[in-house]
Amino acid sequence: MPMYRVAICDDEPHAAEQNEAMLCQILEDRGLKRDIDYSVHCFSSPVPLLAQMEKQPSAFHLLLLDIKLENDNGLSLAAHLREIDADCSIIYITAYRDYVFDCFDTRPLHYLLKPVDQERLARVIGRDLEENYHPEQIKLMVDGCWQTVDARNILYAEAASHKSAVHLQGGKVLYINQNFSDLLPRLNGKRFCRIHFSILVNLEHVYRLTDSALTLDDGRELPVSRSRQKEVKRQYIAFIK
């Protein structure tokens, strides 16, 4: 599942830290986990940001950009990004109202004044997520037809004879026309962990973990094989950090 990648460019360290903290809180409140569902990169100068995006114009989904930068101008940076076909959403964050009309040519998502109000920022980011960021949907063959499933709704998958059973939130089970070993590569993101030879679990839904078993948030208990105990514990700790 691709990350929602955000860049913050502000030459004031305190402002950058505040905006990063607000951004992370907003995304965490929406159920996203840092370094799993989203990433944040802070730049104190536009130079390294521009260098990265010249190499990869799609490096970021969203840019929080200060307009008044030391020895530079955020509007010029944004204009250059549009010239290289970077289609990231841009939220201008500035202490100055004077630039609000100057930024239109760079097609900004929004223009916010410092100090940033978290509720307003949350509404703007929510709109960007809904309009421009779509987590990867997994297509599974069910009873001869392709069905689209959001990976976050998967509790766990297990081998079922020559097929695979994918258990979803709400108790629904999809029987996939694919054996378990072939299904594994399609569910290989950081949120999925193989706890047994024939069971793969979505760590997002793990409520309790012991050496020999784990409990899902719907109350079901699944066995953890002895050979997988250390690796399962390592992956789970890394996931919840």
N, C-alpha and C positions, 0 to 999 in steps of 0.2 A: 504494500500500500504506500503510495508516494507521500512524502512529507509536505506539509504546508510550510514553505520556506519564506522567512521574513528577514529583511535587512533594516537596520536602524542606522541612519547617518546623522550624527550630531556632534559638533565639536565641544559641547559642554558636557563633561563626564557625568555630572549630577543629573542633568536633564535626560541623558541617554539611559542612565540606570533607572530612573523613575519610569520612563516610558517602557523600558524592557520589563520591569516588574509588573506594570499594569497590563501590558500585552500578554505576558505569561498567565496572569491571573484570569484574564478574559478567556483565553484559550483553554485553560484548565477547567474553568467553570462550564465549558461546552463539552467536557469529557476528553479533551485531547491531552496527550502526554508528551512532554518535551523529549526530544531525541528519538521519539518513536512515531508520533503523529505530526510533530512540528519542530522546526529549528529556528533559532534566532541568532543572527550575526550582527555585531555592532561595529560600526566604522566611525572613527573620529575625523576622518578626512575622506573626501570623495575620490581621491586618487586610487586607492586599492579597490574600492567598490567598482569604479568604472573599469579598471583593468580586468577584474573578474567577469564583469558583464559583457565586456567586449569579446572575451573568449567564449562566454556562454550567455547569450542574451536572455535565456529562460532560467537563469540561476535562481531567481527569486520570484515568488508569487506576489509579494507585497513589499513596498518600500515606505518606511516612515522617514520623511526627509525634512530636515531643517532648511529653511531658505537662506538665512544669514550664516554662512560658514566662514571661518577665518581664511582670508586670502582666496575665497572662492564664493560661488553662488549656487544654491541648490537648484534654482530655475535653469541655469546653464547645464548643470548635470542632467536634469530631467530631459531637457531638449535633446541632448546628445544621446541619451538612452532611447528616445523615440526614433532618432535617426538610424540607430542600429537595430531597429525593430524589436526592442525590448518591450513586451506588452504587459509588464508587471503593473499592478495597481499601485498608485502613488497617493499617499496621504501627506500633505504638507503640514508640518508642525512648526509654528513660528510665533514670536512675540509681536509681530508687526502685521497690522491690518492692511498696510499700503500695497501689498503684493497680490491681493486676492484676485484682481482682474488680470494681472500679468501672467498668471499661471494657467489660464484656460487652454492655451495652445498645446500644453503637455498632457491634456486629458486626465486631470487628477480625479481620484475617487472622492476626495474631500479636502477641506482646508480647516485646520484646527488651530486655535490660539493657545499659547502657553499661559498659565499652567493648564495642561490638558485635563479635561473632565473625563473620568473613567467611563461613566455611563454613555457619553456621546461617542467615545472611542469604541466602546463595546458595540454600539449600534452600527457604526461604520464597518467595523471588522466583520460583524455578523452578516451584513449585506454582501461584503466581498466574498466570504466563505460560500454563501448561497449562490452567488452569481458566477463566480470564477474558479472555485476550487471544488472538485468532485473526487472524493476518495475512490480508489480503484474498486470497481465492481467485479466480482468473480462470476464467470459464466460456468454453470455446471449442467451436465447432461442428465436430465431426470425424466425417466419414462419416455425416452426417445425425443425429448424436446429440450432446447437450451433454456435454462432459467437463470436469471441474474440475482445474485445474493450479495449483500453487503457483508464483508468479512467480519465486521464488528458484531454482527448478530449471531455469529457462529459460536456456540459454547464449546463443542469438541467434535472431532471426527474419529471414526473407528472402522476397522475392517469388518465387513459383513459378507462372509462367504467370498464370492468372486466380485462383489461390489463394495462400495463404501457407504457408510451411514453418516450423514452430516446432521448433527443435532443443533437446532436453532433456539433462540430465546422464545419463550412461549410454549415450548413443548413440541414444536413441529420437527419432524425428521424427514430429511430428503435422502432417498436411496439413489446413489450415483452410479451410472453405468461405467464405472472405472474402478480398477482395483486400488487398494490403499497405497501401494508403493508409487503408483502413477499420480495419485492425488497429492501426495506430500509436497512435490516441488511447487504446486500452486498455492500452498498455504505455508510458505517458508519465511514469512515476515518475522520481525522481532517479537510480535505478540503471541506467536504460536510456538508451542514447546511439545516435543515428543516425550511423553512420560512412560510409555510402554511400547513394546514392539508394534502393537496394533492400535494405539490411541494417541491422538494429537489434540492438545488442549489450548484454548485461547486464554492466555494468562490474565487478560482483562477481567475474566469472570471467575477467577480463583478467589475463594473466600478464606480458606485455611489450607495450610500445607504442613504435613508431617513427613517423616522419612518414608513411610510406606503407602501413603494415600494423600489425596487432596480433596477438598470439598468445594464444589462450585457455589456460586451465589444463589442458585435455585435449590440448594440443599443436597444435590446428588453427590455421591462419593465415588471417586475413581481410583484405581490402584496405581501406584508408582513402582515400576519394576526395580529390583535391587541394583541392577547394573546401571540404571539411569538416575539413581537418587542424587548423587553429587552434582551431576549436570543440570538436573531439574532445579535443584536448590540454587545453583549459580545463576541460571537464567531468570528465575523468579526474583531473586534479590536485585539483579540488574534491571529488571523490568519495573519494579516498584520504587526504585530510587528516584 
